[in-house]
Amino acid sequence: MTDDTAILDSRYAWTRLALSLLIATVGGAGIWSIVVVMPAIQADFGVARGDVSLPYTLTMLGFALGNLAIGRIVDRFGITLSLIGSALLIAAATGLAALSPSVQVLSGLQFIIGFGSAVGFGPLIADVSLWFLRRRGIAVAIAASGNYLAGAIWPMILAGVLAGQGWRAVYLVLAGATLVVVIPLALCLRRRVPLVARAHADTLSSARARATGLSPRSLMLLLGLAGVACCVAMSMPQVHIVSYCVDLGYGPAVGAQMLSLMLLGGVASRLASGALADWLGGVRTVLIGSGLQCLALFLYLPSDGLTSLYVVSLVFGLAQGGIVPGYAVIVREYMPSDEAGRRVGFVLMGTILGMALGGWMSGWIYDLTGSYRMAFLNGIAWNLLNLGIIVLILTRTRTRGPAPLPA
């Protein structure tokens, strides 16, 4: 192995990963803050619950589009400029959000916040993946955990600010934290992967791609559809578990505890699945995670007791956490490094849109049927579609046989 290829999986690569995780944890705060301040905004502006939910919806839409758009920028200009530009965008939008005169204005600014925050998810994961080969799976999983860590840490921090100084102060804190943390750390990531190292990794990915007989575009579209399908299924418990617990008479606090249990299980699952991906590959890892997620959704159907719901929620979290970063691993295993940003961004955009679609669809089905049973069955059906696509990719690769590596 040459000095240039030795940079892959090196101590520098792990240091870079640690910095990226910190950036993702701070840069992703904006997509969780709206959940914390939503009740205060509703009371301040005197609007209905549906109206005050609009900022969250637009945040997720911006987050989805940002994964694709910023991913393209990363491919062309590198991660440092993308991070700095996004940090300035987030800081400007959050600063202006503190001055919002209406929910409509705040909603527009939340779209921008969501767009900028996307840099800490797909684009940053794509950059991290360039620096690893043997340990790519666990590295991608760690980077992807920044999104969950932001959801676990920032609501607790911001709740104190909200109680003491109000929701507008929350946005000012976020603006300051983004500038102070993200920009200096972004400057530490200016180094680019040597071309020899990228060529070495691309040799392996192109061999896998040829084995499938699918063009990169076709494979990307299949993975995007799989991402939508798996996350429509994933969203049923994640978005509606609190409401489900309220319907069963357990109250919102119990539902919130189950959601936290899911997220903690998700972090553990991401790390374990990352290690598994380094052993079995991304396709098999996603197949296992998706199969376990489908099983967990089936287990929700007969579960209405308190203990059983806690257990199934933990099982669900442990099942689903590694699926989304697994898609990023598959992209890097099958597609060239100079397209990593936009390819990863597209597929992860599909997962976010799947969460948004599934969250709405489950509520719509509940309104039609008066029960979450059909919503769970709908999630299972989408999960089976996801499984079918992943099995297709796996079987095409295995039946066609691996392409020979260039000499």
VOPANU-704173 format. One line per 8 residues: number of its first residue (from 1); for each residue x, y, z of C-alpha. Coordinates in Angstrom, 2 decimals, always signed. Example, Ala and Ser with C-alpha at 12.3 -4.5 7.8 and 13.67 -1.06 7.14 Angstrom:
1	+12.30/-4.50/+7.80  +13.67/-1.06/+7.14
***
This chain:
1	+0.00/+0.00/+0.00  +1.43/+3.40/-0.97  +1.66/+6.38/+1.37  -1.31/+7.94/-0.41  -3.57/+4.90/+0.03  -2.36/+4.46/+3.64  -4.36/+7.58/+4.56  -7.51/+5.43/+4.33
9	-8.53/+4.13/+7.80  -5.54/+6.00/+9.28  -5.31/+7.84/+12.61  -5.93/+11.07/+10.72  -9.10/+9.57/+9.23  -10.40/+8.70/+12.71  -9.54/+12.16/+14.01  -11.39/+13.65/+11.10
17	-14.36/+11.41/+11.91  -14.43/+12.66/+15.52  -14.51/+16.27/+14.32  -17.24/+15.41/+11.83  -19.36/+13.83/+14.58  -19.09/+17.00/+16.66  -20.02/+19.14/+13.66  -23.05/+16.92/+12.94
25	-24.19/+17.10/+16.57  -24.10/+20.91/+16.58  -25.11/+21.49/+12.96  -28.16/+19.25/+13.32  -29.64/+21.15/+16.26  -31.91/+23.25/+14.05  -34.09/+20.34/+12.95  -34.84/+19.42/+16.57
33	-35.22/+22.88/+18.08  -38.58/+23.49/+16.43  -40.01/+20.51/+18.32  -38.93/+22.09/+21.61  -40.30/+25.58/+20.94  -43.52/+24.57/+19.16  -45.84/+24.90/+22.20  -44.37/+28.30/+23.12
41	-44.77/+29.54/+19.55  -48.37/+28.37/+19.49  -49.11/+30.26/+22.70  -47.25/+33.38/+21.55  -48.97/+33.68/+18.19  -52.31/+32.21/+19.27  -52.57/+29.76/+16.36  -53.94/+26.23/+16.00
49	-51.86/+23.08/+16.43  -52.00/+22.39/+12.69  -50.68/+25.87/+11.89  -47.80/+25.62/+14.33  -46.84/+22.22/+12.83  -46.08/+23.89/+9.49  -42.57/+25.04/+10.52  -41.60/+21.44/+11.29
57	-42.94/+20.20/+7.96  -40.97/+22.83/+6.05  -37.88/+22.10/+8.14  -37.93/+18.47/+7.03  -38.61/+19.46/+3.41  -35.62/+21.80/+3.48  -33.55/+19.09/+5.15  -34.42/+16.62/+2.40
65	-33.60/+19.00/-0.45  -30.44/+20.18/+1.29  -29.02/+16.66/+1.32  -29.18/+16.57/-2.47  -28.15/+20.15/-3.24  -25.32/+20.44/-0.72  -24.11/+16.96/-1.68  -23.49/+18.26/-5.19
73	-21.58/+21.23/-3.77  -19.40/+18.89/-1.71  -18.51/+16.91/-4.83  -17.35/+20.08/-6.56  -15.86/+22.27/-3.83  -15.19/+19.96/-0.90  -16.70/+19.72/+2.57  -15.02/+22.76/+4.17
81	-16.60/+25.42/+1.95  -19.92/+23.58/+2.14  -19.82/+23.58/+5.94  -18.86/+27.23/+6.21  -21.55/+28.33/+3.76  -24.17/+26.21/+5.53  -23.13/+27.50/+8.96  -23.51/+31.10/+7.80
89	-26.90/+30.23/+6.27  -28.11/+28.54/+9.47  -26.87/+31.38/+11.68  -28.54/+34.03/+9.52  -31.83/+32.12/+9.38  -31.91/+31.34/+13.11  -31.02/+34.91/+13.96  -33.88/+36.19/+11.81
97	-36.19/+33.51/+13.23  -35.78/+35.12/+16.64  -37.41/+38.24/+15.16  -40.26/+36.41/+13.39  -43.53/+38.37/+13.47  -45.68/+35.38/+12.42  -45.77/+31.62/+12.04  -45.64/+32.02/+8.25
105	-42.36/+33.93/+8.38  -40.95/+31.47/+10.89  -41.96/+28.58/+8.61  -40.01/+30.05/+5.70  -36.95/+30.53/+7.88  -37.24/+26.98/+9.21  -37.09/+25.73/+5.63  -33.74/+27.52/+5.28
113	-32.56/+26.15/+8.64  -33.48/+22.63/+7.56  -31.73/+23.11/+4.22  -28.50/+24.29/+5.86  -28.63/+21.63/+8.59  -28.55/+18.93/+5.92  -24.80/+19.49/+5.52  -24.30/+17.56/+8.77
121	-26.06/+14.48/+7.45  -25.70/+13.14/+3.89  -22.92/+15.48/+2.68  -20.80/+14.99/+5.80  -21.39/+11.23/+5.73  -20.28/+11.17/+2.09  -17.07/+13.02/+2.97  -16.34/+10.69/+5.87
129	-16.83/+7.66/+3.61  -14.01/+8.85/+1.34  -11.45/+8.43/+4.14  -12.26/+4.81/+5.00  -12.19/+1.52/+3.15  -11.85/-1.43/+5.57  -13.76/+0.37/+8.35  -16.11/+2.38/+6.16
137	-19.25/+0.85/+7.68  -18.53/+1.78/+11.28  -17.19/+5.21/+10.24  -20.40/+6.02/+8.33  -22.48/+4.77/+11.26  -20.63/+7.01/+13.72  -21.03/+10.03/+11.45  -24.75/+9.28/+11.00
145	-25.18/+9.06/+14.78  -24.59/+12.82/+15.02  -28.17/+13.36/+13.89  -29.53/+11.20/+16.74  -27.12/+12.72/+19.26  -28.36/+16.19/+18.29  -31.89/+14.97/+19.00  -30.85/+13.57/+22.37
153	-28.70/+16.47/+23.58  -30.09/+19.72/+22.21  -33.71/+19.45/+23.39  -32.43/+19.19/+26.99  -30.14/+22.21/+26.57  -32.73/+24.30/+24.77  -35.50/+23.44/+27.24  -33.59/+25.35/+29.92
161	-33.11/+28.36/+27.65  -36.79/+28.23/+26.71  -37.93/+28.16/+30.34  -35.67/+31.01/+31.36  -35.65/+33.38/+28.38  -38.29/+32.29/+25.89  -38.34/+30.72/+22.43  -36.69/+33.65/+20.66
169	-33.60/+33.25/+22.85  -33.43/+29.61/+21.76  -32.83/+30.71/+18.16  -30.15/+33.18/+19.21  -28.33/+30.44/+21.13  -28.43/+28.19/+18.07  -27.12/+30.95/+15.81  -24.17/+31.60/+18.12
177	-23.35/+27.92/+18.68  -23.35/+27.21/+14.95  -20.90/+30.00/+14.19  -18.60/+29.30/+17.13  -18.37/+25.52/+16.65  -18.98/+24.61/+13.01  -16.82/+27.16/+11.19  -13.57/+26.58/+13.15
185	-13.99/+22.80/+12.92  -14.74/+23.04/+9.20  -11.36/+24.69/+8.68  -9.75/+21.57/+10.19  -11.22/+19.47/+7.38  -9.56/+21.30/+4.47  -7.35/+18.36/+3.50  -8.62/+16.41/+0.48
193	-8.33/+12.67/-0.10  -5.29/+11.92/-2.31  -6.26/+10.94/-5.85  -4.38/+7.63/-5.58  -6.43/+6.66/-2.52  -9.67/+7.59/-4.27  -8.66/+5.59/-7.35  -7.90/+2.56/-5.18
201	-11.36/+2.68/-3.57  -13.03/+3.35/-6.92  -11.45/+0.24/-8.42  -13.30/-1.89/-5.88  -16.61/-0.02/-6.18  -16.63/-0.15/-9.99  -16.08/-3.92/-9.86  -19.14/-4.35/-7.63
209	-21.20/-2.04/-9.84  -20.37/-4.04/-12.96  -21.38/-7.22/-11.15  -24.96/-5.96/-10.76  -25.40/-5.14/-14.43  -27.13/-1.91/-13.36  -26.05/+1.58/-14.34  -25.16/+3.95/-11.47
217	-28.31/+5.94/-12.23  -30.56/+2.87/-12.12  -28.95/+1.66/-8.91  -29.32/+5.10/-7.34  -33.01/+5.27/-8.27  -33.60/+1.80/-6.83  -31.87/+2.77/-3.60  -33.85/+6.02/-3.46
225	-37.12/+4.07/-3.77  -35.91/+1.61/-1.15  -35.12/+4.54/+1.14  -38.61/+5.98/+0.73  -40.19/+2.57/+1.39  -38.18/+1.69/+4.49  -38.74/+5.09/+6.06  -42.49/+5.15/+5.38
233	-42.48/+1.99/+7.50  -40.04/+3.46/+10.02  -42.10/+6.60/+10.54  -45.19/+4.80/+11.84  -43.82/+4.14/+15.35  -41.43/+7.09/+15.43  -43.99/+9.75/+14.52  -47.10/+8.24/+16.10
241	-45.96/+6.33/+19.20  -46.95/+9.22/+21.51  -50.41/+9.49/+19.97  -50.75/+5.70/+20.06  -50.00/+5.68/+23.79  -52.52/+8.47/+24.37  -55.18/+6.43/+22.54  -54.39/+3.44/+24.75
249	-54.76/+5.59/+27.87  -51.09/+5.65/+28.90  -50.58/+9.38/+28.28  -48.04/+11.40/+26.29  -45.23/+11.10/+28.86  -45.11/+7.32/+28.43  -45.10/+7.74/+24.65  -42.20/+10.20/+24.91
257	-40.25/+7.67/+26.98  -40.82/+5.02/+24.33  -39.62/+7.43/+21.65  -36.45/+8.12/+23.64  -35.97/+4.38/+24.02  -36.25/+4.00/+20.25  -33.65/+6.70/+19.62  -31.20/+5.26/+22.14
265	-31.69/+1.85/+20.58  -31.17/+3.49/+17.20  -27.75/+4.84/+18.21  -26.68/+1.38/+19.42  -28.07/-0.16/+16.26  -26.19/+2.27/+14.03  -22.88/+1.42/+15.63  -23.49/-2.34/+15.60
273	-24.75/-2.24/+12.00  -21.71/-0.23/+10.96  -19.42/-2.94/+12.32  -21.59/-5.55/+10.63  -21.35/-3.71/+7.30  -17.56/-3.93/+7.45  -17.96/-7.70/+7.71  -20.95/-8.49/+5.48
281	-21.20/-5.40/+3.26  -23.84/-2.71/+3.09  -26.48/-4.66/+1.12  -26.64/-7.60/+3.51  -26.60/-5.25/+6.52  -29.56/-3.25/+5.21  -31.35/-6.51/+4.41  -30.92/-7.73/+8.00
289	-31.99/-4.38/+9.49  -35.02/-4.09/+7.24  -36.08/-7.65/+8.01  -35.84/-7.01/+11.75  -37.75/-3.74/+11.36  -40.55/-5.61/+9.58  -40.65/-8.15/+12.40  -40.86/-5.36/+14.99
297	-43.79/-3.78/+13.12  -45.59/-7.13/+13.23  -44.93/-7.31/+16.98  -46.70/-3.96/+17.49  -49.98/-5.46/+16.19  -50.76/-7.64/+19.25  -48.98/-5.33/+21.73  -51.15/-2.98/+23.76
305	-49.83/-3.66/+27.26  -47.41/-1.18/+28.80  -44.53/-3.60/+29.28  -44.89/-5.16/+25.84  -44.91/-1.72/+24.18  -41.70/-0.73/+25.94  -40.06/-3.99/+24.85  -41.26/-3.75/+21.24
313	-40.21/-0.08/+21.03  -36.70/-1.03/+22.13  -36.65/-3.90/+19.63  -37.81/-1.52/+16.91  -35.07/+0.99/+17.75  -32.41/-1.72/+17.74  -33.70/-2.96/+14.38  -34.02/+0.26/+12.40
321	-31.08/+2.42/+13.46  -28.56/+0.97/+11.03  -30.72/+0.98/+7.90  -30.29/+4.61/+6.78  -26.48/+4.79/+7.14  -26.40/+1.39/+5.44  -27.64/+3.06/+2.25  -24.67/+5.42/+2.34
329	-22.35/+2.42/+2.67  -24.01/+0.76/-0.35  -23.58/+3.93/-2.44  -19.88/+4.04/-1.65  -19.48/+0.30/-2.27  -21.01/+0.55/-5.76  -20.44/+4.11/-7.00  -17.42/+6.35/-7.74
337	-16.02/+8.66/-5.08  -16.31/+11.84/-7.18  -20.10/+11.37/-7.18  -20.39/+10.40/-3.50  -21.95/+13.66/-2.33  -24.82/+13.79/-4.79  -25.43/+10.03/-4.84  -25.51/+9.72/-1.04
345	-27.49/+12.96/-0.85  -30.13/+11.67/-3.27  -30.62/+8.37/-1.46  -30.76/+9.96/+1.99  -33.17/+12.56/+0.62  -35.41/+9.61/-0.23  -35.27/+8.37/+3.35  -36.24/+11.79/+4.72
353	-39.10/+12.14/+2.25  -40.19/+8.65/+3.28  -40.35/+9.77/+6.91  -42.41/+12.81/+5.94  -44.74/+10.80/+3.69  -45.13/+7.99/+6.20  -45.83/+10.31/+9.10  -48.65/+11.96/+7.15
361	-49.94/+8.70/+5.64  -50.22/+6.97/+9.02  -52.26/+9.87/+10.39  -54.47/+9.85/+7.29  -55.10/+6.12/+7.63  -55.92/+6.60/+11.31  -58.46/+9.30/+10.41  -60.08/+6.92/+7.91
369	-60.19/+3.84/+10.14  -60.15/+5.19/+13.68  -57.30/+2.82/+14.55  -53.55/+2.49/+14.06  -53.82/-1.18/+13.10  -54.17/-0.47/+9.37  -51.37/+2.12/+9.65  -49.05/-0.57/+11.02
377	-50.09/-2.92/+8.20  -49.41/-0.13/+5.69  -45.93/+0.25/+7.16  -45.36/-3.49/+6.84  -46.37/-3.40/+3.16  -43.88/-0.60/+2.43  -41.23/-2.50/+4.39  -41.77/-5.54/+2.16
385	-41.20/-3.34/-0.91  -37.91/-2.23/+0.60  -36.91/-5.83/+1.27  -37.73/-6.77/-2.32  -35.46/-4.07/-3.74  -32.53/-4.98/-1.50  -32.94/-8.69/-2.32  -32.95/-7.77/-6.03
393	-29.64/-5.91/-5.72  -28.10/-8.73/-3.70  -29.22/-11.54/-6.01  -28.16/-9.72/-9.18  -24.69/-9.25/-7.72  -24.42/-12.88/-6.61  -25.88/-14.50/-9.72  -23.85/-12.46/-12.18
401	-20.69/-13.01/-10.16  -18.06/-10.44/-9.21  -16.40/-8.52/-11.99  -12.65/-9.04/-12.25  -10.51/-6.37/-10.68  -8.24/-4.42/-13.03  -4.63/-5.50/-12.97
***
